[in-house]
């Protein structure tokens, strides 16, 4: 019984340990690889492909490559921030405050019919960045959704409810 009472004070919040998970490690690696791959494409083969496009498609290419770059930089910022939590360089509370500077909804792509005119490799990078963005949004909601709710002090979670019932019947 005394072991059980000692264990109650050591409540572990699942959201605080997600950054140490294999899923986060994979997401981090995939995200950083996508950033590097995109940079290499835009600085290399993408330049040649952009020059071969007609004027309208070239403008779409420029717009979408900027949106892609912006989206990936925001995602990389989020990933690096949470790697800092994993490495013990900051707390989850600090990350929660800092992440308000990161826009996980930034730079959604333009209309599908405009994207279809772009080179296949750029279309693929855009689609993969959107998939990464969705994964990060879900993980962000899991990690920070719980952190945003004020945590009740450790103890019997029924006490506030019992107190309200007691107050209601004392009237």
N, C-alpha and C positions, 0 to 999 in steps of 0.2 A: 504494500500500500504506500509506504514512504517513497519507493521508487517511482510510483505513478505520480505522486504529488511533485516530486522534483522535476519530472519530465514535463509537467504542465507549463512551467515557466520558460521552456525552450521551444516555443511555438515557431515553426519554420514556415515562411511564406514562399509558396511555390514560385511566384513571379520573380523573387529575388535570385533564384537559382537558374532561371532559364538561360541566362547568358553563359552559364557554364555547361550547357547541354551540347550534345553532339549535333543536334539540329541547328543551334546557333553557329557552331563552328563551320558546318557545311554552308549555311546561308552566308556567313561572312566570307568564306573562301570563294563561293560562287559569285557573290557581289563584287568583290575586288577583281576577280578574273574578268568579269564582264566589263568593268571600268577599263581595265588594261586593253582588252580586246577591242573595245569601242574606240579608244584613243588611237590604237594602232591602225584601225580601219580608216578613221576619219583623217588621219595624217598621211595615210598611204593610198591604198586602192580606192578609197572613197573620193579622194580628190579627182582622180582620173574619171571615175564614174560620173561625178557631178558635172565635169566639163562636157561630157557627152550628152547631157540632158538638154531638152528644149528650154526656153526661157521660163515658162510656167512651172515646169517640173523642177528646174534649177532653183527657183524661189522656194518651192515646197521643200526641196532638199535642204536648203539653208535653214529654213524655219524648223524643220523636224530634227535636224542635227543639233541645233541649239536647244530645242526642247529635250532631246535625248541626253545631251550633256548636262543640262540643268537637273533633270530627273536623277541621273546617276550620281551627280555630286551631292545631292540631298540624301540619297540612299547611302552613299559612302560615309557621309557625315554621321548619319544615324548609326551605321554599323561600327564606325570607329568610336563613337561615344559609348556604345554598349560593350565594345571590347575593353574600353577603359574600366568599366564596371567589373568585367570578368577578371581583369588583371589587378584589381584592387586599387586602381589609381583614383577612383571616385566611387561614391555610394550611389545606389539606385535613386535616392532622393535628389542628389545633385544632378544625375543624368536626367531625371524627370524635369527639373527646372531648365536645364540646358537644351533639352530636346524641343522646347517651344520655339527655338530658332530654326528648326529643321521643318521644312514643308513637305510632308509625305504625299501631298496631293498636287504638288507643283508640276506644271508642264505636261499635262495630259496631251496625247497626240491629237492631230487634226482629224478631219473626216476620212473615213476608210477609202473613199474613191480617190482622194488626193494621195494617200499613202500607196495605193496600188501602182502609181506612176514612178515610184522610187525604186532604186536598185534593190534586188532581193536581199542582199546582205544587210542593207540598212533596215529594211522591213523586219528582218529576223532580229536584229539588235533591238529595235523598238519593241517588238513583241516580247522578247526575253526581259527587257527592262521593265515592262509593264507587269510581267509575271513576278519578277523580283519585288517590285513595288507592292504588289498585292500581298506577297508573303511577309514583307516587312510590316505592312499595315496591320496584318493579323497578329503578328508577334508583338507589335507595339501595343495593340489593344489588350493583349493578354498580360503583358508586363506592366503597363502603366494604367490599365483600367483598374486593376486591383490596387495600385499605388495611389490612384486618385481618390479612392474611397477612404475616408478617415478611418483608421484602424482603431477598433475598440480596445480598451485596456484588457490585458490578459485576465481572465477570471471567468465566471459563469456568464455565458452570453444571454441567459434567460433573465438575469437580474433586472435589466431595464424594462423588459416586458412585464415581469412580475410587479415591479414598482408602479407601472402604469395601471395595471389591473387593481392593485391595492388602492391607489389614489382614486380610481373610478368608483370603487365600492364603498369608500369611506365617506363619500358625499352624501 
